[in-house]
């Protein structure tokens, strides 16, 4: 079993509860961890034997482009897409952080982490 991590993917997107957030947008960071069997890829050195993390990135990018009100909703959509696209996944975790959230104070980020 192996652990694949893609860290600090940065997106400018239009998620949020407030109407202004869905117009002005904000910066988001996404981290994903995926547990899968890496044995074949470790022996063959061939992409077709591996979980293609370029495709994982593209899937996350596509989900980040679709507006949501809640980080929980985005995380759930990302996990749904990962499992639907990559049946070899045994476990996945996604963390989504909204930078400088409009919460009435100086806050670096707010994050939601989902796993299944």
Secondary structure, DSSP 8 states (H G I E B T S, - for coil): -EEEEEEEEEEEE---SSHHHHHH-EEEEEEEEEEE--HHHHHH--GGGS--HHHHHHHHHHHHTS--S-HHHHHHHHHHHHHHH-TTEEEEEEEEEEET--SSS--SEEEEEEE-
